[in-house]
Amino acid sequence: MTDYVIAQPAVPSVAVAGSSARFPVRRVFCVGRNYAAHAREMGSDPSREPPFFFAKPADAVIPASGTVPYPPATSDLHHEIELVVALGGGGTNIDSADALDLVWGYGVGIDLTRRDLQAAAKDLGRPWDMAKGFDASAPCSPLVPAAALGPLTNNKVWLDVNGARKQEGTLDEMIWSIPEVIAALSRLVTLAPGDLIYTGTPAGVGQLNPGDTVTGGVEGVAEFSLAFGPKPD
């Protein structure tokens, strides 16, 4: 048994649908602008340039249920609904034809973004880690094993705020498919069991306010409902 100089931190994990077992989270990768309409609304060209990625801390993943804390240091928190891929295998330089063999399961998450911090960082040419990787910035539904699901093709992706539809799209609108995303990421880092990949968001991202109720889902995978707490002092 390893003797640590401080108490060992808890292992971040995600619930598994229909089971008391949990999925341990190693790393969290997110794909930027993977839907053409979202790329356009963010002022970018939605051509098939190589996908780009950013990361969130593993402990940014929290249940997409109950009350989610509204983060500090922002006046412009945004929602981004995403299919989440949970890897049960890993490797480097993975061929896209083999990529789905690495997938353990799927969930539905929100890439929460402090948009004002992101815009300020971009204007100054600085990293925007604190716009994306803050505490509780990656709510995620319970994961569903891939073996329990059929092929994910044109499944609908949607998000409502206070009962009003804000985001809607289908998985086949992704610029880069799930296998292509996994393959591209494996050429940049060594993937391993426990990695989560947030695969990008459809158009319609927008502001969230304290007290808002948010529901969303990916057809045939999972749905969630949560509310945001008060703005911190």
N, C-alpha and C positions, 0 to 999 in steps of 0.2 A: 504493500500500500504506500502510495506517494505521500510524503510529509510536506504539506504546503505551509508557507509562512503566514498566510491569511486563510480565512475560511473559503473553501472552494465555491465559486459562483454556481448558481443553479444552471442546469442545462436548458436553454430555451427549447420549447416544443410546441407542437400543434396537435389539437385533438384529431382523432380518427373517427369518422362517422360510424356509429353502431358498435363501438368498441371502447373498452376502458384503457386500451393501449394508446400510446402517444407517439408521434413522429418527431424525433429529435432534429433540431435545426442547426446545421453547420454554418452555412453562409446564405445570404439573400442577395440575389442578383435581379436587376430590373432592366427591361429593354426600353429604350427611349424611342418615342414616336414610331410605333410599329403599325399604326393605322393611318392610311393616307389622309382621311378627313381630319384627324387630330393633328397630323403634321401641318396641314394647311392652317388650322386655327391657331397654331403656335408660330405661324409665319415662316414655315420651312417648306422645302421642295420634297414631295413624297416619292421621289424616285427610289429605285432599289439600290441605293448606296449601301455599303456594308453596315450592318446594324451596330449601334453603340450601346454600351451598358454602363450602369452605375450600381452602387451597392448600398444596402442598408445594414445596420447591425443586426445580428441574429435576434437579440432581445428587443428589437423594435416590433417583432411579430407578437400580436396580442389577439385574443378572440374577437371575432367580428360579431359581438353580441353585447348586451347590457349597455353600460354607459362608458364611452370612450373619452378620455380627458382631452379637453381643448388645449392645444399647445400654447406655450408662451411665445413672446417675441414675434407675433404676426398679427396682421389685420386683414390677411387675405389667404386663408386656408382653403385649398382646393381638393376636390375629390377626383380620383382616377380609378375607375372600376377595371379589374383585370382578372383573367384566368391565371391561376397559380399552378405551376408544375413542380411536383415534388420528386426528387431523384432518389432512386434506390440503388443506382449504380453510378459509375463514374469513368474517368479516363481523360486522355488528351487526344486531339486530332481525330475526333469521332466522325465517322461518315454519317451524313444525314439519313441514309438508308438504314442505319443501325441505331439511330438516336432514340427512337421510342422504346427500344429494349431497356433503356436506362430508367424509364419513368415508373415510379412506384404508384403515384396517384395524382389527383388533381383537386384543387380547391378554388375558392373565389376570394379575392382580396381587394383592398383599396390601397393604392399608393397615395398616401396623404402628402401634400406638398405645401410648404410655406412659400406661396408664389411670389410674395413681395421680397422675401429674402433671396429667392432664386433670381429674380429680375435684377436686384441690386448687385448680386455677385457676377452675373453675366456682364452687366454694364462696366464693372471694374476689372473684368478678366480674371476673376478669382474662382476657386472651386466652389461648388454649391452643395457641398455635403450637408451643411446644416439646414438647407432647404428641404432635403429629402430624408436624411438619416437621423431624425430626432426621435425622442422617446415615443413609443406607441404609434409610430408612423406607418405601420404595415398590418392593419387588422386583416385577419384571415379566417375563413370559415373552417369547420372540420374538413379534413381531407377524405376523399373517396378513393379507394384503390382502383387503379386503372383497369384491373381485371373485372371489376364490377360494372364498368361502363362500356358502351359501344364506342365506335370511332367518333372522334370529335371533328366535325366538318363545318357545317354552317350553323352551329348552335348560337342562339341569340344571347347577347350580353347586354345587361340593362342595369340602370341605377336610377332610383327615385329619391328626391329630397322633399320631405313633408308631403308625400303623396303625388308630387309632380314629376313626370318623367324628364330627366336631365340628360342621360346618356343611353344610347341604344346602338347596337351594331351586331355583327355576326363574326364568328371566328374566321370564316373564310375571307374576311376583309383585311386580315393581317398582311402586311407587306412581306414579312418573313414568317414562314410556318413554324410550328413548334419544333419539328426535326431540324429545320434550318437554323433556328435560334440556338438549340443545344449544340449543334455542330460548330457554329461560329464561336460560341462562348468557349468551347473546349479547345479552340486554337489560341485562346488568350490566357486561360487558367486551366489547372487540373481540376476537373469536376469530381465530386465524391458523393457517396450516399449522405443524405441529410441536407443537400443544397436545395434551396427553393428558387424558382425563377418566376418573377412577375412579368407577364408576356406582353404588356402594352395595353393601351386604353383606347376605346373609340372616341369620337368627337363628343363635345358637350361638356367638357370639364368646366367646373365653375366653383363659386365660393360656397363655403360652409360657415354657418354661424353657431354660436353657443345655443344649445337647446334643440338644434335641428335633429329630426329623425331621418335616418337613411336606410333604405332597403335596396337590395340588389341581388343579382345572381347571374349564373350562366346556365342556360337551359340544359336540363339533363345532368347537371353536375351538382350544384348546390345553390342555396339562397341564404341570405342573412338579413338581419334587422338589428340596428343599433341606434343609439342616441348620443349626442355630444353634450358633455358637461359644461358648466359655466366657464367663462373666460377667467384665467388665473389673475390674481391681484398683481 
